[in-house]
Amino acid sequence: MKKSVYALLMILILIIIWQIYAYRINNPFIFPNVGLVIESLLRILLQSDTYIIIGNSFARLILSIVIAGGLGIILGLFSGERESLDYFLNPIVVSLRTLPVASIIIIILILFARNQALFVITFLMLFPIIYEATKQGVKHIDKTLKEALLLEQVHYFYKQVHIIIPLTFPYIKTALLQSIGIGFKVLIMAEFISQADKSIGRALYMGSININYADVFAWTIILIIIVTIIENFVKKLNTL
């Protein structure tokens, strides 16, 4: 209860600051007031296209997570047991983790078609997270257990499915859950730069070039709501 009260108090303070700042500027084209943004928000929420746009962005996110998760888990399992593969993939993984997101987006947009680029960009940002988590999960398995499995000569696929994957699952689950929030933010940025059709990023872009900042603020509020729902969903899943 206390948390909700404090959260509402902070939101109220931000709204007051926002309204004071809008009043001082006194130009809705530069900085719209709270009333104009709420009006835009209600108009956007009442349009059927809004939910198609949100659905398209989520579909891209889910597909990217499935691809990045599948490949990241498979390669992570192999790399955790084989140092040679870990050394081989390390330069790529390190590069993807250190390169600025904007640089990756621009390079991929040059190399791929606009709609394909969105999946590639999101995949490249999520793959290192899932791969590293899976690899670390394998490496943290007790050495005596690994030695026992070698002595027992357990079939490789049986060992992976019934022993290795269950033991590394907490690492994999955490990485996949983190990927939802990170992937969503990266995807929206990629959609904005690429101006992907029927996407949240394009809606933000159109609002900015048409100097309709009330729509930009309204879509930003929608994004905050979506991210908050995702974060709460992730927290609940993480406790399971």
C-alpha positions in Angstrom: 0.0 0.0 0.0 2.8 2.4 0.9 4.6 1.7 -2.4 1.4 2.6 -4.3 0.9 5.8 -2.4 4.5 6.9 -2.9 4.4 6.0 -6.6 1.2 8.0 -7.1 2.7 11.0 -5.2 5.7 10.9 -7.5 3.5 10.8 -10.6 1.5 13.8 -9.3 4.7 15.8 -8.7 5.9 15.0 -12.2 2.6 16.1 -13.7 2.7 19.4 -11.7 6.3 20.1 -12.9 5.3 19.2 -16.5 2.3 21.6 -16.4 4.4 24.4 -14.9 7.0 23.9 -17.6 4.4 23.8 -20.4 2.8 27.0 -19.0 6.2 28.8 -18.9 7.0 27.9 -22.5 3.4 28.6 -23.6 3.8 26.9 -27.0 2.0 23.6 -27.5 4.0 22.9 -30.7 7.2 22.8 -28.6 6.0 21.4 -25.3 2.3 20.4 -25.1 0.5 20.7 -21.7 -1.0 17.7 -19.8 -4.5 18.3 -21.2 -3.4 18.1 -24.8 -1.3 14.9 -24.2 -4.2 13.2 -22.4 -6.5 14.2 -25.3 -4.0 12.7 -27.8 -3.6 9.6 -25.6 -7.4 9.0 -25.5 -7.7 9.5 -29.3 -4.8 7.0 -29.9 -6.2 4.4 -27.5 -9.6 4.6 -29.3 -8.1 3.8 -32.7 -8.1 0.2 -33.8 -4.8 0.7 -35.7 -3.1 1.4 -32.3 -3.5 -2.2 -31.2 -2.4 -3.5 -34.6 0.8 -1.4 -34.2 1.4 -2.7 -30.7 0.7 -6.2 -31.8 3.2 -6.0 -34.7 5.9 -4.7 -32.4 5.3 -7.5 -29.9 5.2 -10.1 -32.7 8.6 -9.0 -33.9 9.9 -9.0 -30.3 8.7 -12.6 -29.6 10.1 -14.0 -32.8 13.5 -12.3 -32.2 13.6 -13.7 -28.7 12.7 -17.2 -29.9 15.5 -17.1 -32.5 18.1 -15.5 -30.2 17.0 -17.8 -27.4 17.2 -21.0 -29.5 20.6 -20.3 -30.9 22.0 -18.7 -27.7 21.0 -21.7 -25.6 22.4 -24.3 -28.0 25.7 -22.5 -28.5 25.9 -21.7 -24.8 25.5 -25.4 -23.9 28.3 -26.4 -26.3 30.6 -23.5 -25.3 30.2 -24.3 -21.6 31.7 -27.7 -22.2 34.1 -26.9 -25.0 36.6 -24.1 -24.5 37.6 -24.1 -28.1 34.1 -23.1 -29.2 34.0 -20.5 -26.4 37.3 -19.0 -27.7 36.1 -19.1 -31.3 32.8 -17.2 -30.5 34.3 -14.8 -27.9 35.3 -12.0 -30.4 31.8 -11.9 -31.9 30.1 -11.9 -28.5 32.4 -9.3 -27.0 31.9 -7.1 -30.1 28.1 -7.3 -29.9 28.2 -6.4 -26.2 30.5 -3.4 -26.6 29.4 -1.8 -29.9 26.9 1.1 -29.4 23.3 0.1 -30.3 23.0 3.0 -32.8 26.1 1.7 -34.7 24.7 -1.8 -34.9 21.3 -0.5 -36.1 22.8 1.6 -38.9 25.1 -1.1 -40.1 22.3 -3.7 -40.2 20.0 -1.3 -42.0 22.6 -0.9 -44.7 23.1 -4.7 -45.1 19.5 -5.9 -44.8 16.0 -4.9 -46.0 14.1 -2.7 -43.5 11.7 -5.4 -42.1 14.4 -8.1 -42.0 16.8 -5.7 -40.2 14.4 -5.3 -37.2 14.7 -9.0 -36.4 18.5 -9.1 -37.1 19.1 -6.0 -34.8 17.0 -7.4 -31.9 18.6 -10.8 -32.3 22.2 -9.4 -32.2 21.4 -7.5 -29.0 19.8 -10.4 -27.2 22.0 -13.3 -28.4 25.0 -12.4 -26.2 22.9 -12.1 -23.1 21.3 -15.6 -23.5 24.5 -17.2 -24.8 26.6 -15.9 -21.9 24.0 -16.9 -19.3 23.7 -20.4 -20.7 27.5 -20.8 -20.9 28.0 -19.6 -17.3 25.2 -21.9 -16.1 27.0 -24.9 -17.6 30.4 -23.8 -16.2 28.9 -23.5 -12.7 27.7 -27.1 -12.6 29.6 -29.1 -10.0 32.8 -30.6 -11.3 32.3 -33.9 -9.5 29.0 -34.3 -11.2 30.6 -33.7 -14.6 33.3 -36.2 -13.9 30.7 -38.7 -12.7 28.8 -38.3 -16.0 32.0 -38.9 -17.9 32.8 -42.1 -16.0 29.2 -43.3 -16.4 29.4 -42.6 -20.1 25.9 -41.2 -20.2 24.5 -40.7 -23.7 25.2 -37.0 -24.8 21.5 -36.1 -25.6 20.2 -37.8 -22.5 22.8 -35.9 -20.4 21.8 -32.5 -22.0 18.1 -32.9 -21.8 17.8 -34.6 -18.3 20.8 -33.2 -16.4 22.6 -30.2 -18.0 19.6 -28.1 -19.2 17.6 -28.5 -15.9 20.7 -27.5 -13.9 21.4 -24.4 -16.1 17.7 -23.5 -16.4 17.8 -20.8 -13.6 20.5 -18.9 -15.6 18.6 -19.4 -18.9 15.3 -18.3 -17.4 16.8 -15.1 -16.0 18.5 -14.3 -19.3 15.2 -14.8 -21.3 13.2 -12.7 -18.9 15.8 -9.9 -19.1 15.7 -10.1 -22.9 12.0 -9.2 -22.9 12.6 -5.6 -21.6 15.9 -5.0 -23.3 14.6 -6.4 -26.6 11.5 -4.2 -26.5 13.5 -1.0 -26.0 16.0 -2.0 -28.8 13.2 -2.9 -31.2 11.4 0.4 -30.7 14.7 2.3 -31.4 15.2 0.2 -34.5 11.6 0.8 -35.7 12.1 4.5 -35.2 15.3 4.7 -37.2 14.1 2.3 -40.0 10.5 3.7 -40.0 9.1 0.2 -40.1 5.5 0.0 -41.3 2.8 -0.3 -38.6 5.1 0.0 -35.7 5.4 1.9 -32.4 8.8 3.4 -33.6 7.2 4.7 -36.8 4.3 6.2 -34.8 6.9 8.1 -32.7 8.7 9.2 -35.9 5.6 10.5 -37.6 4.7 12.5 -34.5 8.1 14.1 -34.5 8.3 15.0 -38.2 4.8 16.4 -38.1 5.6 18.5 -35.1 2.8 16.7 -33.2 4.6 16.4 -29.9 1.3 15.7 -28.1 1.2 12.4 -30.0 4.9 11.7 -29.2 4.2 12.2 -25.5 1.1 10.1 -25.7 3.0 7.2 -27.3 5.7 7.6 -24.7 3.1 7.2 -22.0 1.9 4.1 -23.7 5.4 2.8 -23.9 5.9 3.5 -20.2 2.7 1.5 -19.4 3.8 -1.4 -21.6 7.3 -1.5 -20.1 5.9 -1.4 -16.6 3.5 -4.3 -17.4 6.4 -6.2 -18.8 8.7 -5.6 -15.8 5.9 -6.7 -13.4 5.2 -9.8 -15.5 9.0 -10.6 -15.5 9.2 -10.2 -11.7 6.3 -12.6 -11.2 7.7 -15.2 -13.6 11.1 -14.9 -11.9 9.5 -15.9 -8.6 8.1 -19.1 -10.1 
